[in-house]
Amino acid sequence: MKKIIVIGSGFGGLAIASRLLSKGFNVTLLEKRDKLGGRAYVYEKDGFTFDGGPTVITAPFLFDEIFEAAGKKRKDYVTFVPCDPFYRIFDKDGNTFDYNGDHDFVLSEIEKWNPADKEGYTRFLKSTKAIFDKGFTELADKPFLSIWDMLKVAPDLIKLQSYKTVYQYASQFIENNFLRKCFSFHPLLVGGNPFQTTSIYAMIHYLEREWGVHYAMGGTGAIVNAMELLIREQGGVIHTEAEVDKILIEEQTAKGIRLKNGEEYDADVVVSNADVAFTYRHMIPESKRKKYTNRKIERTKYSMSLFVSYFGTKKRYLDSDLAHHNIILGDRYRELLEDIFNRKELAEDFSLYLHMPTKTDPSLAPEGCEAFYVLSPVPHLDSDTDWTQQAKPYRDAIIQFLEENYLPDLEENIIVEHHIDPLHFKKTLNSYKGSAFSVEPILTQSAWFRPHNKSEDVDQLYFVGAGTHPGAGLPGVLSSAKIAEDLICGKYR
Ligand SMILES: Cc1cc2nc3c(=O)[nH]c(=O)nc-3n(C[C@H](O)[C@H](O)[C@H](O)COP(=O)(O)OP(=O)(O)OC[C@H]3O[C@@H](n4cnc5c(N)ncnc54)[C@H](O)[C@@H]3O)c2cc1C
């Protein structure tokens, strides 16, 4: 049996570990932190359970496939329930737009804002199906290892207007300013600026409609636990608090890894689920890197970072206007994104995602209590913000805003709290520049232009996860594992 080391236990790492075990490989998974999940790490305190990262489950079949490959059924391990609405989006004055997978319902919501946009939305949806068929169904789980792979799809990309941004694309169909934001914010879910990201990402809205938006009962952490159990049942070996220091390379071929504590593991194949830029920059000496030189890594554009505050309240907020998934858009939108992505300035205002999972699943908090998390996109560490000083006032401003507009008497009702900021992404998750979604998803950093799933510098080294093709978000990282599995199995067939 060939020996495979997987570095990191984000969803990309968990998925490739299980997929390769199903194919009969001998797999050892090494995770730096004390628990598995990566960005989906779970914080537990005083009876509250907070999912640290992903909360919106789309394309659930990508999880089902992993269990099926192992001869199991996902629903025997973890239960998914649909969310309705998918999202509730608030404008600066608290007016709402809800959407879900029911076309007539979405049209009735559009009617509230601008009846003339109903027809445009129907055309928008139809056109994003073509993007989805190409960009997701056909290409998301295919490797882009040669320039020819890219040239072959170039005519389709031009036909689909991938040279436009998502915002420009949506605006061709939608007139109303607020609705334009509602149908173009999706790149933010994978670390992209709707005003810069290729219109291919307009397919995320179609993908949500195709399979729905789901929630895992017990939280996303329940999926991590289910995958951990599956991997152990399959005979995989898992070590936590096992930080990889170096990938051992002989004659440009990966031969194993060395941990920070000096322990060495030999391997026939190494798969890195750690941040791609970090893997190249810190685990492989520059003399062994022809393509991913320090200069190239520095010149790559990285996605924004996040400030996330997790808080539990001693009362429930059942009579609030909030849904399970809420997006609260501020007055400034394009300019705020310009501050975050290009000017790299921490603004005083914000646009927020507010998660209220206890609306669906009260088991995440003690009886009579509510669990929340609020997330604000912020610049990555090139902004020079001193988060050791800035985190507290930034948190206070967000909590005050929520108290004044959505959750009365919030501050006095908070009994449990935790937060993460760009320093967490850098120091705890080893993400280059503290980026929350790794390499920024722009056209010139997508598909063949993105770090490949098979290393271009070192043989027998593969990549899964947000920084490699096809990109961030759960559907992206799970697809990257599918690609890496095909490449590795192809090699040993
Ligand atoms: C707050 C937040 C909310 C999000 N919400 C959603 C959502 O609702 N839906 C969605 O689809 N996506 C969401 N995303 C994006 C999604 O969570 C990520 O793209 C995805 O989880 C990343 O998975 P990954 O496979 O790249 O691994 P990661 O989760 O990045 O994990 C990488 C792992 O590698 C480990 N590691 C790093 N270096 C080493 C080393 N040297 N040795 C050993 N281990 C190491 C890290 O500790 C980590 O556990 C969200 C992201 C964030 C941050």
PDBQT file of the ligand as one rigid body, heavy atoms in Angstrom, charges set to zero:
ROOT
HETATM    1  C1  LIG A 501     -15.473  32.815   9.037  1.00  0.00    +0.000 C 
HETATM    2  C2  LIG A 501     -15.629  32.051   7.737  1.00  0.00    +0.000 A 
HETATM    3  C3  LIG A 501     -16.904  31.742   7.285  1.00  0.00    +0.000 A 
HETATM    4  C4  LIG A 501     -17.062  30.996   6.115  1.00  0.00    +0.000 A 
HETATM    5  N1  LIG A 501     -18.325  30.654   5.712  1.00  0.00    +0.000 NA
HETATM    6  C5  LIG A 501     -18.490  29.810   4.680  1.00  0.00    +0.000 A 
HETATM    7  C6  LIG A 501     -19.761  29.269   4.395  1.00  0.00    +0.000 A 
HETATM    8  O1  LIG A 501     -20.740  29.570   5.074  1.00  0.00    +0.000 OA
HETATM    9  N2  LIG A 501     -19.876  28.374   3.372  1.00  0.00    +0.000 N 
HETATM   10  C7  LIG A 501     -18.791  28.007   2.613  1.00  0.00    +0.000 A 
HETATM   11  O2  LIG A 501     -18.949  27.195   1.685  1.00  0.00    +0.000 OA
HETATM   12  N3  LIG A 501     -17.556  28.509   2.876  1.00  0.00    +0.000 NA
HETATM   13  C8  LIG A 501     -17.377  29.379   3.900  1.00  0.00    +0.000 A 
HETATM   14  N4  LIG A 501     -16.135  29.842   4.211  1.00  0.00    +0.000 N 
HETATM   15  C9  LIG A 501     -14.993  29.402   3.405  1.00  0.00    +0.000 C 
HETATM   16  C10 LIG A 501     -14.590  27.989   3.788  1.00  0.00    +0.000 C 
HETATM   17  O3  LIG A 501     -14.742  27.821   5.167  1.00  0.00    +0.000 OA
HETATM   18  C11 LIG A 501     -13.141  27.710   3.444  1.00  0.00    +0.000 C 
HETATM   19  O4  LIG A 501     -12.864  28.053   2.099  1.00  0.00    +0.000 OA
HETATM   20  C12 LIG A 501     -12.797  26.238   3.667  1.00  0.00    +0.000 C 
HETATM   21  O5  LIG A 501     -13.314  25.759   4.876  1.00  0.00    +0.000 OA
HETATM   22  C13 LIG A 501     -11.295  26.088   3.637  1.00  0.00    +0.000 C 
HETATM   23  O6  LIG A 501     -10.978  24.724   3.721  1.00  0.00    +0.000 OA
HETATM   24  P1  LIG A 501      -9.524  24.218   3.389  1.00  0.00    +0.000 P 
HETATM   25  O7  LIG A 501      -9.664  22.805   2.921  1.00  0.00    +0.000 OA
HETATM   26  O8  LIG A 501      -8.845  25.170   2.461  1.00  0.00    +0.000 OA
HETATM   27  O9  LIG A 501      -8.765  24.145   4.753  1.00  0.00    +0.000 OA
HETATM   28  P2  LIG A 501      -8.642  25.109   6.030  1.00  0.00    +0.000 P 
HETATM   29  O10 LIG A 501      -9.958  25.171   6.696  1.00  0.00    +0.000 OA
HETATM   30  O11 LIG A 501      -7.965  26.353   5.676  1.00  0.00    +0.000 OA
HETATM   31  O12 LIG A 501      -7.691  24.208   6.929  1.00  0.00    +0.000 OA
HETATM   32  C14 LIG A 501      -6.319  24.095   6.721  1.00  0.00    +0.000 C 
HETATM   33  C15 LIG A 501      -5.771  23.322   7.907  1.00  0.00    +0.000 C 
HETATM   34  O13 LIG A 501      -4.353  23.162   7.768  1.00  0.00    +0.000 OA
HETATM   35  C16 LIG A 501      -3.779  23.248   9.061  1.00  0.00    +0.000 C 
HETATM   36  N5  LIG A 501      -2.358  23.550   8.932  1.00  0.00    +0.000 N 
HETATM   37  C17 LIG A 501      -1.797  24.692   8.488  1.00  0.00    +0.000 A 
HETATM   38  N6  LIG A 501      -0.459  24.600   8.527  1.00  0.00    +0.000 NA
HETATM   39  C18 LIG A 501      -0.167  23.363   9.009  1.00  0.00    +0.000 A 
HETATM   40  C19 LIG A 501       1.042  22.683   9.298  1.00  0.00    +0.000 A 
HETATM   41  N7  LIG A 501       2.230  23.261   9.094  1.00  0.00    +0.000 N 
HETATM   42  N8  LIG A 501       0.973  21.411   9.805  1.00  0.00    +0.000 NA
HETATM   43  C20 LIG A 501      -0.224  20.818  10.031  1.00  0.00    +0.000 A 
HETATM   44  N9  LIG A 501      -1.410  21.442   9.776  1.00  0.00    +0.000 NA
HETATM   45  C21 LIG A 501      -1.373  22.697   9.277  1.00  0.00    +0.000 A 
HETATM   46  C22 LIG A 501      -4.564  24.360   9.732  1.00  0.00    +0.000 C 
HETATM   47  O14 LIG A 501      -4.433  24.333  11.136  1.00  0.00    +0.000 OA
HETATM   48  C23 LIG A 501      -5.984  24.014   9.246  1.00  0.00    +0.000 C 
HETATM   49  O15 LIG A 501      -6.611  23.125  10.149  1.00  0.00    +0.000 OA
HETATM   50  C24 LIG A 501     -15.932  30.595   5.370  1.00  0.00    +0.000 A 
HETATM   51  C25 LIG A 501     -14.647  30.926   5.822  1.00  0.00    +0.000 A 
HETATM   52  C26 LIG A 501     -14.494  31.639   6.996  1.00  0.00    +0.000 A 
HETATM   53  C27 LIG A 501     -13.108  31.945   7.479  1.00  0.00    +0.000 C 
ENDROOT
TORSDOF 0
